Amino acid sequence: MKKFALIAMASSKNWYSYAPLFASLDDYNLFDKYDPFLLKKRTKTYIQKITQKYDHCVFAFSFYTHEAPSIIKEVRMIKESHPPDQITFIAGGPHPSGNPFQTLQLGFDIVVKGEGEWIFPRLLECLFKNEDLGSLKGICYLNRNRFCESPPPDLLPLDQYKTYSQRFQLYPPIEITRGCPFACKYCEVTYLFGQIMRHRSIETILDIVKHYQQIFTGRRTTDIRFISPNSLAYGSNDGRSPNPEKIITLIRSIHELGKDNLRIFFSSFPSETRPEFISTSLLEQIAPFISNEQIAFGAQSGSDRVLKLIGRAHTVQDVRNATYAVIDAHFIPLIDFILGLPVERPADQYLTLDLIKELIQLKCKIRIHYFMPLAGTPYENANSVAIEPTILSELGRYAQEGSIEGNLDTQIRNSNRIQKFLRAFNTKIN
């Protein structure tokens, strides 16, 4: 029988994204057929030491848009040192799902589009048995240079899939929701996971927490963090208004599992929230059970005009209201802004600067980002707008004082690099 290897190419950006994928492969008994490798060390020599032992190797990549230029170099390096019939390249994650045709142009054989927990094990089974891919949902590939895209599978019920991989000791923050109803034009979440918010049940979340407690027995404390596009939308029926009872029950129930050795971090990275969901009352009710001192939320702009055009569905006044609510609940607001958005005018940037100054006076912490186009979003092919020199100078001064986080110079260089890269591969399916 042929020997197969599954080689997942890991980085600090995607390390935890492999946890639910490997969990699904375990449930599907795929590791009886594939020897798995999760590689952080990715030199040509090291890879060849693995591949020389196998008849066929499947390389799996999960990556974001800003990683695409470096990924293409890796794919070329591996292809140059292996015969074509020994290797298969699979791509998944935000960038491949957002622009599968471009990803195939980069040298990949198959793109897993969307949620991989259901698709990936079935795809590996087909490859192992050398079966036709035509009936498999959720994939894209080229057939004689013709782009083929199969229908998407149904949206996953989160409770049926694990968030962690015991085999690889990957224990990421607990994903409690997927999807977002707001469809902001710069953000991939809605376009990747849909507009309907799906919530993992409290019972399932508690089971995961209990497992983490067992794994980390002996530690003085176990930190519990969450993944959500909007943590204060947990349990919401429509994703557009909070469900305080559900949130309070979730946080209190986790706290009861380990009052002395659990630290809960909620509405902090990577489970930020939206300003219009924040209220002093809700924060005060969960405050006794959580350990974070900051509440993180996105303002994105100080211009109501920009907020409307990018689809944020909240106002500048909502940002102010949220700020005062966080302060009144004795937390520190940590507020995100994006500059360089395609619809910005100089006047909009000055409004954003004025709001940032106002918030700094209130002792808020500010995180500054520069617009970067992301695959699959309405702004995928949009150009960033230059930041006014005066504004750039003032923000630099605040950064030196420690009031602002984020290196704009580096972000601007990276954004320009990605825009140039995307333009070079700007081929669309008609």
PALOKE-876338 format. One record per residue (C-alpha): x, y, z. Coordinates in steps of 0.2 Angstrom, whole numbers, plus 5000, padded with zeros to 4 digits. Layout:
BEGIN
XYZ/...
***
This chain:
BEGIN
500050005000/500650174996/501250285011/500450455012/500950605022/499950765027/501050915029/500251065036/501251225034/501051315050/501551495055/501251605070/499751675060/498851515057/499451395071/497851375080/496751365064/497351195062/496651135079/494851105073/495451035056/496550905065/495150865077/494050835062/495350715054/495450615070/493550595071/493650535053/495050415056/496150495043/497750475053/497650285050/497950335031/499050485033/500550525043/500350705049/501650835051/501351015057/502851115051/503551275058/505251235051/505051245033/506751245024/506951145008/508151025017/506950985031/505450965020/506450845009/506950735024/505050705027/504450685009/505850555004/504950435015/503250445007/502450394990/501350544990/501350705001/499850825003/500450995008/499051105017/499151295018/498051405027/498451595025/497851775025/497951895011/499551985018/500451815018/500051765000/501751834993/502751735004/501651575002/501951584983/503851574986/503651414997/502551324984/503751354970/505251294981/504351134985/503751104967/505551134960/506250994971/504850864969/504050764955/502350824951/501550654954/502250644972/501450804979/499750884980/499451064986/497851114996/497451295001/496151355013/495851495025/495351685022/496351725006/496051554997/494151565001/494051744996/494951724979/495051534975/495451564956/496951674961/497551544973/497551414960/498551524949/499851534963/500151354961/498851264972/497951104965/496351124976/495551264986/494451225001/493251365001/492451415018/492351305033/493651165032/493051045046/491750965035/492650975018/494450935023/494250755029/493150715014/494450785002/495850695010/494850535009/494550564990/496350594987/496950434997/495750324987/496150424970/494250454968/493450594957/493250764966/491750814955/490450764968/491350844983/490551004990/491551164995/493051144984/493851234969/495051164956/495651184938/495151044925/496151074909/496351254914/494451274917/493951344934/492851224943/491951264959/490751144968/489251204978/489551244996/489051125010/487851175023/488351295037/489151195051/488251165068/489751225079/489251105093/489750955082/491551005080/492951015092/493951175094/495551095099/496750955094/497350835108/498550745096/499550905092/499250985109/498351135101/497251225113/496651385105/495451515112/493651445112/492751495096/490951545103/490151615087/490351615068/489651735055/489151915056/487652005049/488452175046/489552135031/490752285033/491552305016/493352295022/493152135033/493151955028/492051875042/490351895033/490951845016/491851695024/490551625036/488951705031/487751835039/486951715051/487751715068/487951535074/488351505093/489151365101/488051305116/488451345134/488451165137/489751125124/490851275129/490851215147/491451045141/492851125132/493351225148/493351065158/494450985146/495651125146/495651115165/496150935164/497550965152/498251115162/498151025179/499551085189/499551265183/499151395196/497851475184/497051425167/496651565156/495051555146/494951665130/493651665116/493551695097/492151795091/491851935078/490752015092/490751935109/489352035116/488251965102/488451795109/486751705110/485851845100/484551785089/484851905075/486651955079/486152145079/485652165097/486452085113/485651945123/486251995141/485451845150/486451725138/488051815140/487951825159/487451645161/488951595150/490251695160/489551645177/489451465172/491251455167/491751555183/490851415194/491951285186/493551355194/493351505205/495051505211/496051445196/495151505181/495451675173/494151725160/494551855147/492951915138/492752065125/494652075124/495752005110/495251895101/493451925105/493152115103/491452185102/490452325093/490152495102/488252485100/488152325110/489052395125/488152455141/488752495158/487352375165/487952225156/489852255159/489452275178/488552105178/490052015171/491452115179/491552005195/491951855184/493151915171/495051955173/495352085158/495552265163/495152325145/493552315134/494052315116/492952375102/493052445085/492652625081/493552625064/493252805059/492752975067/491753015052/489852965051/490052985032/491452845031/490552735044/488952735033/489952705017/490952555024/489352475031/489752485049/487952515054/488452625070/488852805072/490152915080/489052945094/488852765097/490752755100/490652895113/489252815122/490152645122/491752735129/490752815143/489852645147/491552555148/492352695159/490752695170/490952505173/492752535178/493652455163/494852545151/494152565133/495352495120/494752565103/495252515085/495252635071/495652615052/496452755042/496752745023/494952675019/494552695001/493152815004/494052935015/494353115012/495553225021/494153305031/493653125036/495353095042/495353255053/493753205061/494553035065/496053125073/494853235083/493953085090/495553005094/496153155104/494553165113/494652985118/496452995123/495953135135/494753005143/496252885146/495752765132/496952655123/496952675104/497452545091/497852615074/497752515058/498052555040/496852495027/497352335018/496252255005/495752075009/495151944996/493351914995/492752075002/491952224992/493652314994/494752174988/495252284973/495152454981/496652564984/497052635001/497052825003/498652915009/498652985027/498753175028/500553215033/500053325048/498953185054/500353055052/501453165062/500253195077/499853005078/501752975079/501853095093/500453005102/501252835099/502852895107/501952945122/501152775123/499352825120/499252735103/499752565098/500152515080/501652555068/500852645054/502452655044/502552465044/500752445040/500752565025/502252475018/501352305020/499752375013/500652444997/501552284995/499952184995/499052304984/500452284971/500352094973/498452084971/498552194955/499752074947/498551924950/496952024946/496151894935/494251864938/493051734933/491651794922/
***
